[in-house]
Amino acid sequence: MPPRITLDDVAAAAGVATSTVSRALRSHSRIPRETRERIRKIADSMGYRPDPLLTALAVRHRLKAAFSGVTTIAYVTNSRDFVRRRKMAGRTASPGMTAESNYQEICLAGAKARAEELGYQLEPFGIEETEMPEQRLSDILYARGICGVCVAPMATFDDRLALDWSHFSCAAIGYSLKSPVLHRSAAHHFQGILLALEELKRLGHRRIGVTLAAATDKRVGELWHAGFLLCKQHARSPRLSLLIQENAPSSRQAALDWYCRETPDAILGNATTKNWLEAAGVKIPQEVDFTFLHWRPGDRPLGGIDQQTERVAAAAIDLVVDQIQRNERGIPDSPKTVLVNGIWRAGGGVAAV
């Protein structure tokens, strides 16, 4: 086996110091772009590959020696509901919260736990909290030496965030941040709805209804809708029907009309649909088995798809930390998405006969 090419070998070939080669291969901003590219080409031509064990040791050494700011990851949100309910990290989700703020709390808990596992601390920054301009937030983070940014799920499904991204290793949770396009983690919504429909079919249901809130489906890239259409196209049995719920006063009556017309023996949907049906006198699960597309522990005894929100948030932290360790900053040229599979949580519904 030929001897491993070292940084010293590359430095000698390039006519620069070993420290310059090290910084160039880590895309350090102090090394001119032309020099970085020249050194990379020389290293590639020589067959240089980093030693993974030495790299891990160097990363550990840098983190141990760094000042506290480098070990902080900013958790940035523009959700007014979330910011209004918390100004400090560490509070757990409360049953009295809205669904949106509860979801935000679960995301924060998952991100915070993973950051601490990796030796970082997570600090929330709410843009709406002080009407802080985004450039001002960029300046604060940069001045404190915070180089990692995890973007929380945004307030709407097509939000923008104009930080000075060139300073930060960054990733987003979910699909709601439309610009810039960062590395992101998300629940595997397409897999989730396919799994739920398969489980309901296995339980013997023959008429399965799916209700989707239009705004929520847009937040998840309309992947729930896509999964339903795939099943509808290929399934001979059971019979599938879909209701798209718009945010309009007529939506409640439209849902009740749909239920009476389609007479589903199982519904895969959301809490709004469930509440409307129960208010109209429909007995769940005696008359219709109800399961949730986005199941949470508080939904027991009913079942559904556990989107594993905490693990989705943790995956975003992994993306941020990976970039910090590789000294990668800014908007990625080729953004990647990490998908976390959903888990079926069986409920106490009545299986169809």
N, C-alpha and C positions, 0 to 999 in steps of 0.2 A: 504494500500500500504506500503511495507516495506521501511524503511529509506534508502536513497541513500548512497552507499559505497563511502567514501571520500579518498583522497590521504593520509590523516592521518591514516585511518584504514589500508590501504595497507602498509604504512611505519611501523606501529606497528607490523603487521604480518611478515614483511620481516626483521625486526630488523635493519632498516636503517633510515636515516633522510628523512623527507617529500620532501626536495629539491632533494634528490637522486632519489626518486620515480618519481618525475616530469620529471627530465632529462632522466631517463631510458625509460619512456613511450613516450618520444619525440625523442628517438634514438640518444641522445646526444653522440658525439664521445668521450667525456671525461669519460663516464661510460663504464667500460669493457663490452665486448659483453656477457660474461657469466653472469655478474650481471644483464644486461638488460634483458636477456632471463629469468632468474630466477624471476625477479620482474614481468615481463609480465605474467608468468605462475601463480604466486600468485594472481595478479590482476584479471586474467580471472577466476580463481577458486572461487574468492570472489564475482564475478559478478560486478566488477567495470566498470563503463562507465563514460566517461568525461561529464561534464555539458556543453552543447554547448554554453550557454550564458556566462558562466565564461570563457570558452576558447576564445570566440570572444573578450571579454574584455581584457584578458591577451595579445592576439595578438596585439590589438590596443595599449596597454600600451607599449609593447616592441618596436613596430614600432615608436611610438612617442618619446621614450627615446633614440632610437638608433642614432648612428652617421650617417652622410650623405651617406657613402659608402654602408650601408646596404639597403638604399632606391634606389640604382641604379641597374638596370638590364642591363647586357651587351647584345648587339645585334650583333652577330658574323656572318660575311659573308666572303666568299672567292671568290665572284664574281668580277672579274677584271673590267668588264663593269660598275658595280654599284660603286665600290670603286673609279674608275677613275672620276666619275661624281659628287661625293659628299664626303666631308670629315667632314661635320657637319650635324647633324640631323636638321630637320625642313623644308627643302626645299620641295616644292610640285612637283608633277609630271609635266613634260613638254611635249608638243606635239612633240618636236623635238627629243626626246629620242628614242632609240631603244625599241622594244617590251620588251626585257629582262630587260633593266634598268627601264623602266616604271613600269613593274610588281614588280620589287624590291622596287621601290619608294612607290608603293601602299601598299605593305606588311609593309614597315617601318612605313608609316603613320598610318596604322591600329594598329600596335603593340604599337607605341608611344602614340596614343590617349588612348588606353586601359590602358597602364601602368600609365598614368597620372590620369585617372579616379580612379585608385586603390591606388593612393598616391605615386607612384614610378616615377623615371625618367629613360628614356631609352637612353643609350649611344652606338652608333655604333662602332664596332671595325672591321676594314678590315684587314684580315691577309695578303692579297696581297699588301696592301698599303705601308708597310715598309719591306716587305719580313720577317715579324716577325715570328720566330719559334713558333710553337704552345705551347711548354713548356714555352717559355718566356711570351706568352700571359697569360697562366695559372698563372704564378708567379705574373704578374702585377695585374690581377683581384683579386687574393688571398691577395696580399699586400694592396690593396685598400679596402678590406672588401666587395667586390662585390660577393655575393653568388648566384645570379640568372643569368642564361644564356639562351637566346633565340637564336636558330640557324636559320638564314635566309635560304631561298632556296639556294641550293648550285649551283656551276657553271655547274656541269654535273650531270647526273642522278644516279651516283654510287660513290659519294664522301665519303671520310673518314675524320674525324676530331679527332685529338689525343690530346685533352686537358686532364688535370688531373681532371677527372669528379668527383672524390670523394669529392671535395670541393664545388660542385655546385648543386643547384636545376635547372634542365634543361629541355628544350623541344625544338622540331624542328617544323618548318613550312614545310609541304609537305613531299614527299617521297624521295627526292633526297639525303638526308643523309643516307647512307647505314650502316655505322659503326661509333659509336656505335648505337644500336637501342634504341632511347629515346622515351618518351611520345611525341606524335605529334598531330598536327591539320592539317586537309586537307579539300579541297573541296570534296564534295561527287560526284565524277566524274561519277560513275556508275549511280546514280540517275539522274544526269544532262543529260546524253545522252538519257536515257529512256524518260525523260520529253520532250526533244527537239523533238525526233521522234514522240512522241504521239501528240505534238502540230502541227507538220507539217502534220501528218495524219488528224487531226481534221480540218485543213485548206483545206483539199481536195486533197492534193498532192498524186499522184499515183506512181511516180517513184522518190524515194528519194536517193540521193547519199551522201555518207559520205567520207570525205577525212581526213586522219590522218597523221601528220608528225611522222615518226617512232621514232625519238629521243624524241619528246614531249610526245608521248604515253608511252614511257618507263619511263619518269619522273613521270607520274601519275600512275605507277603500271600497265599499260596496261588495266586500268579499262574502258576507252572509248571503246577499242576494244572488251572487254568482254561484255559490254552493247549492242554493235551492234550485236554481235553473238547471244545473247539471243533473241533480237528482230527478227533477221533473222530466227531463229529456229522456233519461234512461230507465226510469222505474215504471214497470207495468202495475205494480202493486207495492205499497198502498197508494190510495188516491191522495194527491198533494194539492193544497190550495194556499195562496199567499195573500196577505193583506199588508199594504204599505200605508203606514199611518203618518199623515201630514200633521203639522202643528196648526190645527184649525179647529174652530168650535164644533164643526160637523163631524170630527173624527170619532167621537164617542158613539154617535148613532150609526155611523158607517161601520164601526166594529161590531156592534150588536146585529146590524142587518147582515153582515158577512157571516157571523156565527149562526144565525138562523137559516141562512141560505145554504151554507156548506155543511152544517151539522157535524163538525169534527168530533172524533172520539178522543183526540189528543191535540194539544196546542203547544207549540214551541214559541215562546214569546217573551214579553217583558212584564214588569209589575203593573204598568199602566193598563194593559189589556186585562190582566187578572183582576184588578180593582174594578174596572168597568163591568166585567162579567158578574162578579160577585154582587155589585150594587144592583144589577138587574135581576138578581135572584138565582143565578146559575150556581149550582153546588159543585165545588172543587174539593176533592177529586172524584166525588161520587158520580157526577154527570159527565164530566170531561176531565181527562188527565192533563194536568198543566205542568210544563217544565220550562226552565229558564235558559235562554241563550247565554246569558251572563249570570251564572249561578254564584251566590255568595252563601257562606255558612248560615246567615240569618234567614235564608229561604227554606230551610228544613221545616217540615218533613218533605217538601217538594224537591224534585231533583232537577238536573240540568247539566250544563257544561261549565265546569270550573275553568276559567280562563287563566288561572295561575298568575294573577296580576303581580304578586310580589316577586315571582321569578322573572317575569317580563321586565320589571324595573331593575332587578339585579343584573339581568343581561345587559342593560344599557350601561350600568356602572362598569361591567367587564369591558365593554367597548371603549369607554373613556380611559380606564386604567391601561389597557393595552396600548393606546396611543401615547399616553404619558410616558410609558416605559420605552417606547420606540422613538420618543421625541418628535412625534408627528403633531402638527398644529394646523388649524385652518379647515376650510371646507374641503372634504375629500373629492378627489377626481372621480373615483368610482365608489359611490356610497354602497354599503352593504346593509342588508336587513337580516336580523336574527329572529327567527320565529320560534315561539314556545308552544308546543302542542297543548290543547285543552284536555281535560280529564272528565269522563262521565261520572257524575255523582248520582247514584240511584236514589229515587225518592219513594214515598209511600203511596204512589198513585195506584189506581185500579187498572190492571192490565186488561186490554180488550179481549173479548172472547171471539 
